[in-house]
Amino acid sequence: MPIKKYPTIIKLLMAIVMVFLLGMLYYRFVYMPQEIVLHIGLFAGSNWNVPAADSYAVVDKAISSFEKRHPGVKIVYVNGIRKNDYSEWLSEQVLKGSEPDVFMVLSSDFNLYARMGLLENIDGMSRRDSAFSYEAYYKAALDYGKYDKKQYALPFESVPTLMFVNKTLLQWAGIAIPANNWKWQDFIAICQKVTKDTDNDGVIDQFGCYDYTWQQAAISNDVKLFRDDGKLSYFSDNKMDDVIKFMMSLEKINQGHKVTAKEFDMGKVAFRPFTFAQYRTYKPYPWRIKKYSSFEWDCIKLPAGPDGKNISQLDTLLMAMSSRSEHKELAWAFLKELCYEKTTQMDILQQSEAMPVIKNVVESNEAKKMLLNGIPGDDKMNVTIISDVMKNAYMPPKFSKYNLAMLIADNEIKRIIEGNITLNNALNKVQKKVNDFLQN
C-alpha cells in the first residue's frame, strides 16, 4: 500500500521521534547533572631533594577515595612536571587565568601568591565546617600557610631538621652519642676532641661538623631577628652576639679548613644537620649502602644555646585552593582529603619521605610501628622525639621582604664569622643595613 496515502500517520511518527530526540537532548544537557572536573597542581618527585619511588601514590589514592564518595566529580592533574619547573608552570597558568582549583605551593612562592590574592582565605570555610579544626595540626606546620594572620593554605607534609651523628666516628673516639637535651658547650667539646690529624701528615683530616649554620644556632638560642611586621630587625641583640661567638669558636677548631660534603660522605665528620626526609631515605637498606656505607649513624635534636632550647626549623609543603575556583566547596572538601583526613596523612608516612602534619596521626601506635619497622636504629629516634621536635619547631617569618633581608644578613654575618670583619660593633652595622632595606 503506497505510503503517500497515510500522510497523517507519517507526520505523527515523525513528531514522536522528534519529541523523543528533544527529550534525550534535554535530559543530556539540561536535566542530567554534568560531570564536574576539579583540576589540581602537583609536581613530580620529592619536595625534599631525596629519591622518591612514586611521588603521585598518596595523591592518586586520595583522588580515588574522593571520587567514590563524590559521584560526578572527576579530579585531573598534569603528569610529569618537575619541581624545578613547577613555579614557572603555575605562573603561566595564573597568567592565563586557568590555575588549578587546588595546588601545591612552594614555600618560596607562598608570600607572593597570598599577597596577590590568588589564594583563597580559608578561615571562613574552616569555621563553618564542624568536621574540621586547626587544632589538629602542629602549630609550626599550620603557620606556614598563614599570611597577614589569615590562613591561605593547609600543610600537606613536613620535615623537621635533626642532627646527624656519625656513631662510628664517636665510638672510635670513645665518645657517647649526646642526649637530646645537649648544649652548645657539649657540641664544642666533642668537635674539639674529634678534630685531628689521623694520619700524622701534619694536616687535620677529621672534623667536628659540616653544614651547621648561624641561622640554626640563632633558632636554638631563642633569637628573634625581626619585628612581627617585618619593618625592623634585631641583629644587635645580646643573644645574637652569643651566636656569633659560638660560630666563631666552631670555625676556629677547623684551623681555616673548609669542611666539604665529600669529607662528610667519607665518614670523616662527626655531625651534620639533616632533614628528616634524608634520615628516612638514607637510613634503611639499600640507600644506606649507596650513600653512607662506611659508617653507622643516627639523628638527635640540635644542641641548645644558653638562652634557648633543642629546637630547629620545620619545613612544610603547602596545599592551597585558588580564589578564582568555580567549585570552592568541592575544592575545600578535596583540600581536606589531602591535608586533614587520617587515611591520607597515614599514607604520607608509608609512601613519602616526610612526616604527616596531623598530631594524632604522628603520635598514633600505627605510626610508631611503621617508623620502627621501616627505619632500623637505636631508641633515640622514636615517635615521641619526632613529635616533640615538630611541636616546638621554628617557623620563619612571613613578611614579603624576609628572604632578601636574610640574604643581606647572611652575607655580612658570614664575613664576621670567618674573621674578615671584627666583631666589635659589627652586628649593629648588620642591623642598620638590614633595617635600611626593610624600610625602603
C-alpha positions as CSV (number, residue, x, y, z in Angstrom):
1,M,0.0,0.0,0.0
2,P,1.6,3.4,-1.0
3,I,3.0,5.4,1.9
4,K,1.7,8.7,0.4
5,K,-1.9,7.5,1.2
6,Y,-1.0,7.9,5.0
7,P,0.5,11.4,5.4
8,T,-1.1,11.9,8.9
9,I,0.4,8.7,10.3
10,I,3.8,9.6,8.9
11,K,3.7,13.1,10.4
12,L,2.6,11.6,13.7
13,L,5.6,9.2,13.8
14,M,8.0,11.9,12.8
15,A,6.6,14.1,15.6
16,I,7.0,11.2,18.1
17,V,10.6,10.7,17.0
18,M,11.3,14.5,17.2
19,V,9.9,14.7,20.7
20,F,11.9,11.7,21.8
21,L,15.1,13.2,20.4
22,L,14.4,16.5,22.0
23,G,13.7,14.8,25.3
24,M,17.0,12.9,25.1
25,L,18.8,16.2,24.4
26,Y,17.1,17.9,27.3
27,Y,18.0,15.1,29.6
28,R,21.6,15.0,28.4
29,F,22.3,18.7,28.5
30,V,19.8,20.2,31.0
31,Y,18.4,17.6,33.4
32,M,21.2,15.2,33.7
33,P,23.9,16.5,36.1
34,Q,27.1,17.4,34.3
35,E,30.5,15.9,35.4
36,I,32.4,18.4,37.5
37,V,36.2,18.4,36.8
38,L,38.5,19.6,39.6
39,H,42.0,20.4,38.4
40,I,44.9,20.0,40.8
41,G,48.5,21.1,40.5
42,L,51.3,18.8,41.5
43,F,55.0,18.3,40.7
44,A,56.8,15.1,40.2
45,G,59.5,13.9,42.6
46,S,60.2,14.8,46.2
47,N,60.0,18.3,47.7
48,W,62.9,17.4,49.9
49,N,65.6,16.6,47.4
50,V,65.8,12.9,48.1
51,P,64.9,9.9,45.8
52,A,61.1,9.3,45.6
53,A,59.7,6.0,44.3
54,D,56.2,7.2,43.3
55,S,55.6,10.8,44.1
56,Y,51.9,10.5,43.0
57,A,51.0,7.5,45.1
58,V,49.5,9.4,48.1
59,V,47.5,11.8,45.9
60,D,46.3,9.1,43.5
61,K,44.9,7.1,46.4
62,A,43.2,10.2,47.8
63,I,41.7,11.0,44.4
64,S,40.3,7.5,44.1
65,S,38.7,7.7,47.5
66,F,37.3,11.2,46.9
67,E,35.7,10.3,43.5
68,K,34.0,7.3,45.0
69,R,32.3,9.4,47.7
70,H,31.5,12.2,45.2
71,P,29.9,10.7,42.1
72,G,30.0,13.0,39.1
73,V,33.3,14.6,40.2
74,K,36.5,13.9,38.2
75,I,39.9,15.1,39.5
76,V,42.7,15.5,37.0
77,Y,46.3,16.8,37.0
78,V,49.1,17.3,34.6
79,N,51.7,14.5,35.0
80,G,55.4,14.9,34.9
81,I,56.0,18.5,35.9
82,R,59.4,18.6,37.7
83,K,59.8,20.6,40.9
84,N,62.3,22.9,39.2
85,D,59.8,23.8,36.5
86,Y,56.7,23.9,38.7
87,S,56.8,27.6,39.8
88,E,57.1,28.6,36.1
89,W,54.3,26.3,35.0
90,L,52.0,27.5,37.8
91,S,52.8,31.2,37.0
92,E,51.8,30.6,33.4
93,Q,48.5,29.0,34.4
94,V,47.9,32.0,36.7
95,L,48.5,34.5,33.9
96,K,46.1,32.6,31.6
97,G,43.5,32.5,34.4
98,S,43.5,28.7,34.3
99,E,45.3,27.8,37.5
100,P,44.2,24.6,39.2
101,D,41.4,24.6,41.8
102,V,43.8,23.0,44.3
103,F,47.5,23.1,44.0
104,M,50.8,22.7,45.8
105,V,52.5,25.9,46.9
106,L,56.3,26.0,47.3
107,S,57.4,28.0,50.4
108,S,59.3,30.4,48.1
109,D,56.1,31.3,46.2
110,F,53.6,31.4,49.1
111,N,54.0,35.0,50.2
112,L,53.8,36.3,46.6
113,Y,50.6,34.4,45.8
114,A,48.9,35.3,49.1
115,R,49.8,39.0,48.6
116,M,48.4,38.8,45.0
117,G,45.0,37.5,46.2
118,L,45.4,34.3,44.2
119,L,44.9,32.0,47.3
120,E,41.5,31.6,48.9
121,N,41.3,32.7,52.6
122,I,40.0,29.5,54.1
123,D,39.3,30.8,57.6
124,G,35.6,31.2,56.8
125,M,35.2,27.7,55.4
126,S,37.1,26.2,58.3
127,R,34.8,28.0,60.9
128,R,31.7,26.7,59.1
129,D,33.0,23.1,58.9
130,S,32.2,21.3,62.1
131,A,34.2,18.3,61.0
132,F,37.4,20.4,60.8
133,S,39.8,22.0,63.3
134,Y,43.0,23.9,63.1
135,E,43.9,22.4,66.5
136,A,44.6,19.0,64.8
137,Y,47.8,20.4,63.2
138,Y,51.3,21.0,64.6
139,K,51.4,24.8,65.0
140,A,54.6,25.5,63.1
141,A,53.2,23.4,60.1
142,L,49.9,25.3,60.1
143,D,51.6,28.7,60.5
144,Y,53.4,28.1,57.2
145,G,50.1,28.6,55.4
146,K,49.4,32.0,57.2
147,Y,49.8,35.4,55.7
148,D,48.8,38.6,57.5
149,K,47.3,36.5,60.3
150,K,45.0,34.7,57.8
151,Q,45.1,31.1,56.7
152,Y,45.6,30.8,53.0
153,A,46.9,27.2,52.7
154,L,47.0,23.9,54.7
155,P,50.1,21.9,55.4
156,F,50.4,18.6,53.5
157,E,53.6,17.2,54.8
158,S,56.6,18.5,56.8
159,V,60.2,17.7,57.6
160,P,62.0,18.8,60.8
161,T,65.7,19.3,60.9
162,L,67.7,17.0,63.1
163,M,71.4,16.5,63.8
164,F,73.0,13.6,62.0
165,V,75.6,11.8,64.3
166,N,78.4,9.6,62.9
167,K,78.2,6.9,65.6
168,T,81.2,5.1,64.2
169,L,83.5,8.1,64.5
170,L,82.3,8.9,68.0
171,Q,82.8,5.3,69.0
172,W,86.4,5.3,67.8
173,A,86.9,8.5,69.8
174,G,85.4,6.9,72.9
175,I,82.5,9.5,73.0
176,A,78.9,8.6,73.7
177,I,76.2,9.9,71.5
178,P,74.9,13.1,73.1
179,A,71.5,13.1,74.8
180,N,68.6,15.0,73.1
181,N,69.0,17.8,75.7
182,W,72.6,18.6,74.9
183,K,74.0,22.1,74.8
184,W,76.3,24.2,72.7
185,Q,79.2,23.6,75.1
186,D,78.8,19.8,74.6
187,F,78.8,20.4,70.8
188,I,82.0,22.4,71.0
189,A,83.7,19.9,73.3
190,I,83.0,17.0,71.0
191,C,84.1,18.9,67.9
192,Q,87.4,19.9,69.6
193,K,88.0,16.3,70.6
194,V,87.4,14.6,67.2
195,T,89.0,17.3,65.0
196,K,92.5,15.9,64.5
197,D,95.2,14.7,62.1
198,T,94.6,11.0,62.0
199,D,97.4,10.0,59.6
200,N,100.1,12.2,61.2
201,D,100.9,14.1,58.0
202,G,100.6,17.5,59.7
203,V,97.1,18.3,58.2
204,I,93.9,17.7,60.1
205,D,91.6,15.2,58.2
206,Q,88.9,14.5,60.7
207,F,86.3,17.2,61.7
208,G,83.6,18.0,64.1
209,C,80.8,19.4,61.9
210,Y,79.7,20.2,58.4
211,D,76.9,22.5,57.1
212,Y,75.8,23.8,60.6
213,T,74.7,27.4,60.1
214,W,74.4,30.5,62.2
215,Q,70.7,30.5,61.5
216,Q,70.3,27.1,63.1
217,A,72.3,28.4,66.1
218,A,70.1,31.5,66.3
219,I,66.9,29.4,66.4
220,S,68.3,27.2,69.2
221,N,69.2,30.3,71.2
222,D,65.8,31.9,71.1
223,V,66.9,34.8,68.9
224,K,64.1,36.9,67.4
225,L,65.6,38.5,64.4
226,F,62.7,40.6,63.1
227,R,59.7,42.6,64.4
228,D,56.4,40.8,63.5
229,D,55.5,43.4,60.8
230,G,59.0,43.0,59.2
231,K,59.8,46.7,59.5
232,L,62.7,46.3,61.9
233,S,65.4,43.7,62.7
234,Y,67.2,42.8,66.0
235,F,70.6,41.6,64.9
236,S,72.4,43.5,67.6
237,D,70.6,41.5,70.4
238,N,72.9,40.0,73.0
239,K,71.6,36.5,72.2
240,M,72.7,37.1,68.6
241,D,76.2,38.2,69.9
242,D,76.4,34.8,71.7
243,V,75.5,33.1,68.4
244,I,78.3,34.8,66.5
245,K,80.9,34.0,69.2
246,F,79.8,30.3,69.2
247,M,80.0,30.1,65.5
248,M,83.5,31.7,65.5
249,S,84.6,29.1,68.1
250,L,83.4,26.3,65.7
251,E,85.2,27.9,62.8
252,K,88.4,28.2,64.8
253,I,88.5,24.5,65.6
254,N,88.9,23.7,61.9
255,Q,92.1,25.8,61.6
256,G,91.0,27.5,58.4
257,H,89.9,24.3,56.6
258,K,86.6,24.4,54.9
259,V,84.9,21.0,55.5
260,T,83.3,19.6,52.4
261,A,80.3,17.3,51.7
262,K,82.7,14.7,50.3
263,E,84.6,14.6,53.6
264,F,81.3,14.1,55.4
265,D,80.2,11.3,52.9
266,M,83.5,9.6,53.6
267,G,82.8,9.4,57.3
268,K,85.3,12.0,58.4
269,V,82.8,14.3,60.1
270,A,81.0,13.8,63.4
271,F,77.9,16.0,62.9
272,R,75.8,17.4,60.2
273,P,72.2,18.8,60.3
274,F,69.9,16.7,58.2
275,T,66.2,16.9,57.3
276,F,64.1,14.0,58.5
277,A,63.4,13.2,54.8
278,Q,67.1,12.5,54.4
279,Y,67.1,10.4,57.5
280,R,64.1,8.3,56.3
281,T,65.6,7.9,52.9
282,Y,69.2,7.0,53.7
283,K,68.8,5.1,56.9
284,P,67.3,1.8,55.5
285,Y,68.8,-0.5,53.0
286,P,69.5,-0.1,50.1
287,W,70.0,3.7,50.1
288,R,72.2,3.4,53.2
289,I,74.7,1.2,51.3
290,K,74.6,3.5,48.2
291,K,75.1,6.7,50.2
292,Y,76.8,6.1,53.5
293,S,78.2,2.6,53.7
294,S,81.4,3.3,55.6
295,F,79.8,4.2,59.0
296,E,76.8,3.8,61.2
297,W,74.7,6.8,62.2
298,D,71.6,8.2,63.8
299,C,69.9,11.5,64.4
300,I,69.2,13.6,67.5
301,K,67.9,17.1,68.3
302,L,70.2,20.1,67.6
303,P,72.1,21.5,70.5
304,A,70.6,24.2,72.6
305,G,72.1,27.6,73.2
306,P,72.4,29.2,76.7
307,D,69.1,31.1,76.2
308,G,67.3,28.6,74.0
309,K,66.1,25.0,73.6
310,N,66.8,22.0,71.4
311,I,64.7,23.2,68.5
312,S,65.1,23.6,64.8
313,Q,63.2,24.8,61.7
314,L,60.3,22.8,60.3
315,D,59.9,22.9,56.5
316,T,56.5,22.3,55.1
317,L,54.9,21.7,51.7
318,L,51.6,23.5,51.4
319,M,48.3,22.9,49.5
320,A,46.0,25.8,48.7
321,M,42.9,26.5,46.7
322,S,42.5,29.2,44.0
323,S,40.4,32.2,44.9
324,R,39.1,32.0,41.4
325,S,37.9,28.4,41.5
326,E,34.4,27.9,40.3
327,H,34.0,24.9,42.6
328,K,35.1,26.2,46.0
329,E,33.1,23.8,48.2
330,L,34.4,20.8,46.4
331,A,37.9,22.2,46.3
332,W,37.7,22.7,50.1
333,A,36.5,19.1,50.5
334,F,39.4,17.8,48.5
335,L,41.9,20.1,50.2
336,K,40.8,18.4,53.5
337,E,41.1,15.0,51.8
338,L,44.8,15.6,51.3
339,C,45.7,17.6,54.3
340,Y,43.3,16.5,57.1
341,E,42.0,13.0,56.5
342,K,43.7,10.4,58.7
343,T,44.0,7.9,55.9
344,T,45.8,10.2,53.5
345,Q,48.1,11.5,56.3
346,M,48.9,7.9,57.3
347,D,49.7,7.2,53.6
348,I,52.3,10.0,53.7
349,L,54.1,8.1,56.5
350,Q,54.0,5.0,54.3
351,Q,54.7,6.4,50.8
352,S,56.6,9.7,51.4
353,E,59.9,10.6,52.9
354,A,58.3,13.3,55.0
355,M,56.1,13.3,58.1
356,P,52.3,13.9,58.4
357,V,51.2,17.2,59.8
358,I,48.3,15.9,62.0
359,K,49.3,15.4,65.6
360,N,47.2,12.3,66.4
361,V,48.5,10.6,63.2
362,V,52.2,11.1,64.1
363,E,51.6,10.1,67.7
364,S,49.5,7.0,66.9
365,N,50.6,3.5,67.7
366,E,50.3,2.7,64.0
367,A,52.8,5.4,63.1
368,K,55.1,4.2,65.9
369,K,55.2,0.7,64.5
370,M,55.6,1.9,60.9
371,L,58.7,4.0,61.9
372,L,60.3,1.3,64.0
373,N,59.8,-1.3,61.3
374,G,60.8,1.0,58.4
375,I,63.9,2.7,59.9
376,P,66.2,0.5,62.0
377,G,68.2,2.2,64.6
378,D,68.5,2.8,68.3
379,D,65.8,4.2,70.5
380,K,66.9,7.8,70.3
381,M,64.8,8.3,67.1
382,N,61.3,7.5,68.2
383,V,57.8,9.0,67.6
384,T,57.9,10.9,70.9
385,I,61.1,12.7,69.9
386,I,59.9,13.4,66.4
387,S,56.6,14.7,67.7
388,D,58.4,16.9,70.2
389,V,60.6,18.4,67.6
390,M,57.6,19.2,65.4
391,K,55.6,20.6,68.3
392,N,58.4,23.0,69.3
393,A,59.7,23.7,65.8
394,Y,60.5,27.2,64.4
395,M,58.6,28.6,61.5
396,P,60.3,31.5,59.6
397,P,58.5,34.9,59.4
398,K,56.1,35.6,56.6
399,F,56.6,39.2,55.7
400,S,57.4,39.9,52.0
401,K,61.0,41.0,52.3
402,Y,62.1,38.2,54.6
403,N,64.1,36.2,52.1
404,L,66.1,39.1,50.7
405,A,66.6,40.5,54.2
406,M,68.1,37.2,55.4
407,L,70.3,37.1,52.3
408,I,71.7,40.5,53.1
409,A,72.3,39.5,56.7
410,D,73.8,36.1,55.8
411,N,76.5,37.7,53.6
412,E,77.5,40.1,56.3
413,I,77.4,37.6,59.2
414,K,79.5,35.0,57.3
415,R,82.2,37.6,56.9
416,I,82.2,38.2,60.7
417,I,82.3,34.5,61.5
418,E,85.2,34.0,59.1
419,G,87.1,36.8,60.7
420,N,87.0,39.2,57.8
421,I,85.3,41.8,59.9
422,T,86.0,42.5,63.6
423,L,83.1,41.6,65.9
424,N,83.2,44.9,67.7
425,N,80.0,46.9,66.6
426,A,79.7,44.5,63.6
427,L,76.2,43.4,64.4
428,N,75.0,46.9,64.8
429,K,76.2,47.6,61.3
430,V,74.4,44.4,60.1
431,Q,71.2,45.6,61.8
432,K,71.4,49.1,60.3
433,K,72.0,47.6,56.8
434,V,69.0,45.3,57.1
435,N,66.8,48.0,58.5
436,D,67.6,50.3,55.7
437,F,66.5,47.6,53.3
438,L,63.3,46.9,55.2
439,Q,62.2,50.5,55.5
440,N,62.8,51.4,51.8
